[in-house]
Amino acid sequence: MFVPVKSKSGKKLMPTHPNKAGMLIKKGLATPYWSNGIFCIRLNYATEDEYTQDIVVGVDPGSKKEGFTVKSEKHTYLNIEADAHNKVGKKVAKRRELRRSRRSRKCPNRKNRKNRNAGKEKIPAGTRARWDWKLRILDWLSKLYPVTHVCVEDIKARTIKRAKQWNQSFSPLEVGKQWFYTEIRKRWQLRTLQGYETKEIRDKLGLTKSSKKLSETFDTHCVDSWCLAYYTVGGSGVPDNTAVMCVSPIPIKRRGLHREQEAKGRKRGRVGGTVLGQGLVKNTLIRHVKYGLTRLAGVNAKGLFSIYSLGNKRLTTGAKRSDFRVLTRLNFYYRSGHSSPT
């Protein structure tokens, strides 16, 4: 996989070959760093010729899995399969239920603030989170590569007369999609293709798509995002990079007030928030003396930390502060997929 390059002034340059990146690091001409699992370099000398080519990100939206491909005319730099952000709506509904139950009790509480969102663009929380997740990934990719175009497979909700339950998903989809397109136009050039047009490109190039929608392989979702990128910049009709990086949002509780279930003595423990104390926050990438690269997930009353793996598996709840070193803040989970179907 090609290594993203950033100039000394902070400008994104064209990615380079890993061997050349290693040579620059060995000579002291570049500094290595990591960005959410992607190895990058930053040049230590001023460059005169900062020529860049058109780089496009193909986006294949989905209800559970989504595909992203970063491609230029000659090379495919990165393929990403992302888990969709689809659980916020239920959390908001549960928060509303608990809030109303608190307001119905005979106890002191503040008055409702009705006009806090007056004059702001009102998008449902679940819809905003789903489409903002795609935009966050695009912003992250634009910090690594000099992205100029974004090509999205346009999805539409088919309405049916007198089918209330079916038609309920029409408005949130269209509202979120239009907001997403507006934000893309502010940053990059936008192109859209219909689903049947993507299939025509895939069939013309002789590429196949897997029917296993949840498998983490190139031919599941990234093959469509690659076709979208190919349609924009052209190049060879054979993908030169089919390695897949998988990412997923981190499920954290930011503003939960109390736990739903009572503890002994009919007391509800506090829940939510990201601050752990000692200058630490949740979802910080750390290097533990025993478990290696892990992330912080919480802290208990004794000052011991909970540590989870990057695959969201709990490792321990009794880590001491002296046992790990803080590296950087994590934006999402990441793991390696498969370049070919299994």
C-alpha positions as CSV (number, residue, x, y, z in Angstrom):
1,M,0.0,0.0,0.0
2,F,1.3,3.4,-0.9
3,V,2.3,5.8,2.0
4,P,0.5,9.1,2.3
5,V,2.9,12.1,2.3
6,K,2.6,15.5,3.8
7,S,5.0,18.4,3.0
8,K,6.8,20.4,5.6
9,S,4.3,23.2,5.2
10,G,1.4,20.8,5.8
11,K,0.2,20.3,2.2
12,K,-0.9,16.8,1.1
13,L,1.3,15.4,-1.6
14,M,0.9,12.3,-3.8
15,P,1.5,9.0,-1.9
16,T,4.8,7.3,-2.3
17,H,6.1,3.8,-2.4
18,P,6.9,2.2,1.0
19,N,10.5,1.6,0.0
20,K,11.0,5.2,-0.9
21,A,9.3,6.3,2.4
22,G,11.7,4.0,4.3
23,M,14.7,5.5,2.6
24,L,13.6,9.1,3.5
25,I,13.0,8.1,7.1
26,K,16.4,6.4,7.3
27,K,18.2,9.5,5.9
28,G,16.3,11.8,8.3
29,L,14.4,13.5,5.5
30,A,11.0,12.5,6.8
31,T,9.2,11.8,10.1
32,P,6.9,8.8,10.3
33,Y,3.5,9.0,12.1
34,W,0.2,7.1,12.2
35,S,-3.3,8.3,11.5
36,N,-5.9,5.8,12.7
37,G,-4.0,2.8,11.5
38,I,-2.5,4.4,8.3
39,F,1.2,4.8,8.2
40,C,2.2,8.2,6.9
41,I,5.3,10.4,6.6
42,R,5.9,14.1,7.0
43,L,8.8,15.7,5.0
44,N,11.5,17.5,7.0
45,Y,12.7,19.7,4.1
46,A,11.0,22.3,1.9
47,T,9.8,21.1,-1.5
48,E,9.6,23.3,-4.6
49,D,7.6,21.0,-6.9
50,E,4.4,20.1,-5.1
51,Y,2.6,18.7,-8.2
52,T,-0.5,16.6,-7.4
53,Q,-2.9,14.6,-9.6
54,D,-6.7,14.2,-9.3
55,I,-7.6,11.8,-6.6
56,V,-11.2,10.7,-6.2
57,V,-13.0,8.9,-3.3
58,G,-15.7,6.5,-4.4
59,V,-18.6,6.1,-1.9
60,D,-21.0,3.2,-1.9
61,P,-23.6,3.8,0.8
62,G,-25.4,1.0,2.5
63,S,-27.7,0.2,5.4
64,K,-25.2,-2.0,7.3
65,K,-21.9,-1.8,5.4
66,E,-20.4,0.9,3.2
67,G,-17.5,1.1,0.8
68,F,-14.9,3.8,0.2
69,T,-12.1,3.7,-2.3
70,V,-9.3,6.3,-2.7
71,K,-8.0,6.2,-6.3
72,S,-6.0,8.1,-8.9
73,E,-5.7,7.3,-12.6
74,K,-2.7,5.0,-12.0
75,H,-3.1,3.5,-8.6
76,T,-5.6,2.5,-5.9
77,Y,-4.4,3.8,-2.6
78,L,-6.9,2.6,-0.1
79,N,-10.1,0.5,0.2
80,I,-12.3,0.9,3.3
81,E,-15.3,-1.1,4.4
82,A,-17.2,0.8,7.2
83,D,-19.9,-0.3,9.5
84,A,-22.9,2.0,9.1
85,H,-23.8,4.3,12.0
86,N,-27.4,3.0,12.5
87,K,-28.1,2.8,16.3
88,V,-28.4,6.5,17.2
89,G,-32.2,6.6,16.5
90,K,-33.0,4.0,19.1
91,K,-30.7,5.7,21.7
92,V,-32.4,9.0,21.1
93,A,-35.9,7.4,21.5
94,K,-34.7,5.8,24.8
95,R,-33.3,9.0,26.1
96,R,-36.6,10.7,25.3
97,E,-38.5,8.0,27.2
98,L,-36.3,8.4,30.3
99,R,-36.4,12.2,30.2
100,R,-40.2,12.2,30.1
101,S,-40.4,9.7,33.0
102,R,-38.2,12.1,35.1
103,R,-40.3,15.1,34.3
104,S,-43.5,13.3,35.4
105,R,-42.1,12.7,38.9
106,K,-42.9,15.0,41.8
107,C,-39.4,16.3,42.3
108,P,-37.5,19.5,41.4
109,N,-36.5,19.8,37.8
110,R,-35.7,22.6,35.4
111,K,-38.2,23.8,32.8
112,N,-38.1,22.6,29.3
113,R,-36.1,24.7,26.8
114,K,-38.2,24.8,23.7
115,N,-36.4,27.1,21.3
116,R,-32.8,25.9,21.7
117,N,-32.6,24.9,18.0
118,A,-34.5,27.9,16.6
119,G,-33.0,29.1,13.3
120,K,-30.8,26.0,12.9
121,E,-31.1,23.3,10.3
122,K,-33.2,20.5,11.9
123,I,-32.2,17.0,10.9
124,P,-33.2,14.0,12.9
125,A,-30.4,12.7,15.2
126,G,-30.3,9.2,13.7
127,T,-30.3,10.6,10.1
128,R,-27.6,13.2,11.0
129,A,-25.4,10.6,12.6
130,R,-25.7,8.1,9.7
131,W,-24.7,10.7,7.0
132,D,-22.2,12.6,9.2
133,W,-20.3,9.3,9.7
134,K,-19.7,9.2,6.0
135,L,-18.6,12.8,6.0
136,R,-16.2,12.2,8.9
137,I,-14.5,9.4,6.9
138,L,-14.2,11.7,3.9
139,D,-12.6,14.4,6.1
140,W,-10.2,11.9,7.5
141,L,-9.2,10.7,4.0
142,S,-8.7,14.3,2.8
143,K,-6.2,14.8,5.6
144,L,-4.1,12.0,4.1
145,Y,-4.5,12.4,0.4
146,P,-5.1,15.5,-1.9
147,V,-8.7,14.6,-2.6
148,T,-10.3,16.6,-5.4
149,H,-13.5,14.6,-6.3
150,V,-16.1,12.5,-4.5
151,C,-18.3,10.1,-6.5
152,V,-21.3,8.8,-4.7
153,E,-23.8,6.1,-5.7
154,D,-27.1,7.9,-5.5
155,I,-29.7,6.0,-3.5
156,K,-33.4,6.6,-3.5
157,A,-36.3,5.5,-1.4
158,R,-39.2,4.0,-3.5
159,T,-42.6,5.2,-2.2
160,I,-45.7,3.0,-2.3
161,K,-49.2,4.4,-2.1
162,R,-51.1,3.8,1.1
163,A,-48.1,2.0,2.6
164,K,-47.5,4.1,5.7
165,Q,-44.9,1.9,7.4
166,W,-42.9,1.6,4.1
167,N,-43.0,5.3,3.3
168,Q,-41.7,6.4,6.7
169,S,-38.1,5.8,5.6
170,F,-38.5,8.1,2.6
171,S,-38.2,11.5,4.1
172,P,-35.1,10.8,6.4
173,L,-33.2,9.3,3.5
174,E,-33.8,12.2,1.2
175,V,-33.2,14.8,3.9
176,G,-29.9,13.2,5.0
177,K,-28.7,12.6,1.4
178,Q,-29.3,16.2,0.3
179,W,-27.5,17.5,3.4
180,F,-24.6,15.1,2.7
181,Y,-24.4,16.3,-0.9
182,T,-24.4,20.0,0.2
183,E,-21.5,19.4,2.6
184,I,-19.5,17.6,-0.1
185,R,-19.9,20.5,-2.6
186,K,-18.4,22.8,0.0
187,R,-15.2,20.8,0.1
188,W,-14.8,18.8,-3.2
189,Q,-16.3,18.3,-6.6
190,L,-19.3,15.9,-6.4
191,R,-20.4,13.3,-8.9
192,T,-23.3,10.8,-8.6
193,L,-24.2,7.6,-10.3
194,Q,-27.3,5.5,-10.1
195,G,-27.1,1.9,-9.0
196,Y,-27.7,0.4,-12.4
197,E,-24.9,2.6,-13.9
198,T,-22.5,1.2,-11.3
199,K,-23.6,-2.3,-12.2
200,E,-23.0,-1.6,-15.9
201,I,-19.4,-0.4,-15.2
202,R,-18.8,-3.5,-13.0
203,D,-20.1,-5.9,-15.7
204,K,-18.1,-4.1,-18.4
205,L,-14.9,-4.5,-16.5
206,G,-15.7,-8.2,-15.7
207,L,-15.8,-7.6,-11.9
208,T,-18.1,-9.6,-9.7
209,K,-19.9,-8.7,-6.5
210,S,-20.4,-11.0,-3.6
211,S,-23.9,-11.8,-2.3
212,K,-22.6,-12.0,1.3
213,K,-23.3,-8.4,2.3
214,L,-21.6,-8.6,5.7
215,S,-18.4,-10.2,4.7
216,E,-15.3,-8.1,4.9
217,T,-13.8,-8.6,1.4
218,F,-13.1,-6.4,-1.5
219,D,-15.9,-7.8,-3.7
220,T,-18.6,-7.1,-1.2
221,H,-18.8,-3.2,-1.2
222,C,-15.4,-1.9,-2.2
223,V,-15.8,-3.2,-5.7
224,D,-18.7,-0.8,-6.3
225,S,-16.8,2.1,-4.7
226,W,-13.8,1.2,-6.9
227,C,-16.0,1.3,-10.0
228,L,-17.3,4.8,-8.9
229,A,-13.8,6.0,-8.6
230,Y,-12.8,4.4,-11.9
231,Y,-15.6,6.2,-13.6
232,T,-14.3,9.6,-12.4
233,V,-10.6,9.3,-13.1
234,G,-10.3,6.3,-15.4
235,G,-7.1,4.2,-15.6
236,S,-6.6,0.5,-15.8
237,G,-9.8,-1.6,-15.6
238,V,-8.1,-4.1,-13.2
239,P,-7.8,-3.1,-9.5
240,D,-4.2,-3.0,-8.5
241,N,-4.9,-3.0,-4.8
242,T,-7.7,-5.2,-3.3
243,A,-6.6,-5.0,0.4
244,V,-9.4,-3.8,2.6
245,M,-9.3,-1.8,5.9
246,C,-12.4,-2.1,8.1
247,V,-13.6,0.7,10.4
248,S,-16.6,1.0,12.7
249,P,-17.9,3.7,15.0
250,I,-17.1,3.6,18.7
251,P,-20.3,3.1,20.7
252,I,-19.9,5.5,23.6
253,K,-22.4,7.1,26.0
254,R,-21.9,10.8,26.0
255,R,-24.9,12.3,27.8
256,G,-26.5,9.4,29.6
257,L,-27.6,10.8,33.0
258,H,-28.3,7.6,35.1
259,R,-28.4,3.9,34.5
260,E,-31.8,2.4,33.6
261,Q,-31.6,-0.3,36.2
262,E,-31.5,0.6,39.9
263,A,-28.7,-0.7,42.2
264,K,-29.0,-1.7,45.8
265,G,-30.8,0.9,47.9
266,R,-32.8,2.0,44.8
267,K,-29.9,4.2,43.6
268,R,-29.1,4.8,40.0
269,G,-25.5,5.1,39.1
270,R,-24.2,7.9,36.9
271,V,-23.4,6.9,33.3
272,G,-22.0,8.7,30.3
273,G,-19.3,11.2,29.6
274,T,-15.8,10.8,28.2
275,V,-13.5,12.4,30.8
276,L,-11.7,9.8,33.0
277,G,-9.6,12.2,35.1
278,Q,-5.8,12.6,35.3
279,G,-6.0,14.4,32.0
280,L,-7.3,11.3,30.1
281,V,-10.4,10.7,28.0
282,K,-12.1,7.6,26.7
283,N,-11.1,6.1,23.3
284,T,-7.4,7.1,23.7
285,L,-4.9,4.8,22.0
286,I,-2.4,3.5,24.5
287,R,0.5,1.1,24.6
288,H,0.2,-1.3,27.6
289,V,3.2,-3.2,28.9
290,K,1.3,-6.5,28.6
291,Y,-1.5,-6.1,26.0
292,G,0.3,-3.8,23.5
293,L,-1.8,-1.4,21.5
294,T,-5.2,-1.0,23.2
295,R,-7.7,1.8,24.0
296,L,-9.0,3.3,27.3
297,A,-12.7,2.6,28.0
298,G,-13.3,3.7,31.6
299,V,-12.1,4.1,35.1
300,N,-13.5,2.8,38.4
301,A,-13.7,4.4,41.9
302,K,-10.3,2.9,42.8
303,G,-8.6,4.8,40.0
304,L,-8.0,1.6,37.9
305,F,-8.6,1.8,34.1
306,S,-10.6,-0.5,31.8
307,I,-8.7,-1.4,28.7
308,Y,-10.3,-2.8,25.5
309,S,-8.6,-4.2,22.4
310,L,-9.0,-2.4,19.0
311,G,-11.6,-5.1,18.2
312,N,-13.7,-4.0,21.1
313,K,-12.9,-6.9,23.4
314,R,-12.4,-6.2,27.1
315,L,-8.9,-7.1,28.3
316,T,-8.8,-5.9,31.9
317,T,-10.5,-3.6,34.3
318,G,-7.6,-3.1,36.7
319,A,-4.9,-1.4,34.7
320,K,-2.7,1.1,36.6
321,R,-1.7,4.4,35.1
322,S,2.0,3.4,35.3
323,D,1.3,0.4,33.1
324,F,0.6,2.2,29.8
325,R,1.8,5.1,27.7
326,V,-0.7,7.5,26.0
327,L,-0.3,7.7,22.2
328,T,-3.2,9.5,20.5
329,R,-7.0,9.9,20.4
330,L,-9.0,7.3,18.4
331,N,-11.9,8.3,16.1
332,F,-13.1,4.8,15.3
333,Y,-12.2,1.1,15.5
334,Y,-10.0,-0.2,12.7
335,R,-9.0,-3.7,11.6
336,S,-7.8,-5.5,8.5
337,G,-10.2,-7.2,6.1
338,H,-9.5,-9.7,3.3
339,S,-8.3,-8.9,-0.2
340,S,-10.1,-11.9,-1.6
341,P,-13.3,-13.7,-0.6
342,T,-13.0,-16.5,2.0
